[in-house]
Amino acid sequence: MSGEFLWELEKLRCRFGVDADELRLATRELTRKPRGLKEQIHTGEITRARKQKRASRELEYWKNLEELVDLVEDDALKGEEIVDRLVDHAVLPDFADCLLRRVITRNNISDSDIDHVKRGRFHLGRMEDPDTPRRRKLLASQISVLETLLRELRGR
């Protein structure tokens, strides 16, 4: 260290009445490495972009699911085939929920049956929410599964 620098430090120490221990603590505080995440310039923009991407994926997922339900809701054989293909996918509870929602809104079943359908929707909702972190990671593959099924059904 240069003598001039030390002299300036000594003048400041005397001026503020700071002893050597306080000066050491201040130096340690000034030279300490910051902990935690580094501040990023575009953090807000990145967060907004990720949220928009997730929202657009979810919108695409539900749009494809509703279209699939439109294509199979009146054809029991197609519906059974789709259910068999979706057994191993997380899409199945959402597919079932869409079908049950349609049954309830049509009002062409008895009140006791509507109660059973509502109970089924309640239990489906308790299984796993589509917006859980695990399901969000799988959303792209779920959209791919739905698009494949839609292409096959449109081709028939």
N, C-alpha and C positions, 0 to 999 in steps of 0.2 A: 504494500500500500504506500501511496505517496505521503510525504510529510505534510503537504498542504491539505490533503483530505482529512488526515488525522487531526490537524489543527482546527479545521472547520467543525469537525465533530465535537471536539473539546469545547469550542466556543458555544455550540448549540447546547451541549450538556450543561455548561455553566449557566447559560442564559435561561434555560427552562428548569434548572435545579434538579436534574435527573442524575441518579447515581449509576454506577457501572452495570448493576444487575438489570435495571430498567432499560438501559441502552441495549444490553444483550437480548432482552425479551423483544424489544422493538425491532431489532435487526432480524431476529428469528421470524417474527411475524411478517416482516417485509419480504423475506426471501423464501418463505414457506411455499411449497407447491400446492396449487389448488386441488381440492379433492372433489370427487364426484364427476358427473358428466361435464364435458367441456361445452361451453356455450357455443351454439351454432348460429350462424347468421340467418339461415333460412328455415329455422325450426318451425315457425308458424305456417309458412307456405307448404312445407313438407307434410305437416300434420293435416292441413286442409286437403291437400291432394290425396292423401291416404284415405281420409274420411269420405271424400267424393268418390274415389275408386270403389271403396267398400259399399257405399250406398248404390252406386250404379250396378255393381255385381248383384247385390241383393234384389234390386229391381228387376234385373234380367232373369234372375233365378225364379222369382215369383211369377213373372210374365210367362216364362216357359212352362212352369208348373200349371198355371191356370189354362194355358193352351192345351197341355197334355190332358187335363181333366175334361176340357171341352171335347176333345177327340174321342175319349173313351167312356164318358159318363153314361151313355145310353146303350152301350154294347158290352154286355157282361163278359163275353169271351175275350175281347180286347182288354178289358179291365183286369181280368184274371191273369192274362199273359203279362201285363205290365206289373202287376203285384208280384208275380213270380220273379220277374227280372229285377225288381227293386228290393227284394228281400235282404240282400247284403249291403244295401246303400242307406245312408242317413236320409235319403229323400223320401223313403216310404212313409214315415209319420206325417210329413208335410203333405204328401199326396193324399193320404187318408183324411187329414184334416180338411183339405179343400173339398173332397167329396162329401164329407159329413156336413160342412158348411152349406153346400149346395142343397143337400137333402133338407136341411132345416129351413132354408129360405124359400123353398118351393111350396111348403105347407101342404103337400099331398099325402101325408101320412098321419096316423092317429096321434093324439096327445101323449099316450103312453109310449109310443114308439119314439116320438120327439124327445121324451125324457131320456130314453136309452141312448139316443144319438148324442144328446147334450152331455150325458155322463161319459160317453166314449171320447168326445172332444176334450172334456175336462181332464181325463186321464192321459190323453195324448199330450196335452199341454204340460203335464207334470213330468213327462219323460225327459225331454231335452229341448231347450229353447233353440231355435235356429240361429240366434245371435250369440251363442257361446263362443269363446275363443277357439275351441276345438273344431266347431262347425265352420267358423269363419275361414280357418285354414283349408278346409275341404271344399269351400264354396266353388272354386274354379272347376274342380273335378265333378262336383254335383251338377253344375251347369252343363258340362260336357256330356254327362250321362243323359240329362234331359234332352239335349239337342240331338243326340244319337237316336233316342226313342222317337222324338218328333219327326226326324227325317225318315225313319222306317215307317211310321204311321202315315205320313203324308204320301209316301211312295206306293202305298197299297191302293 
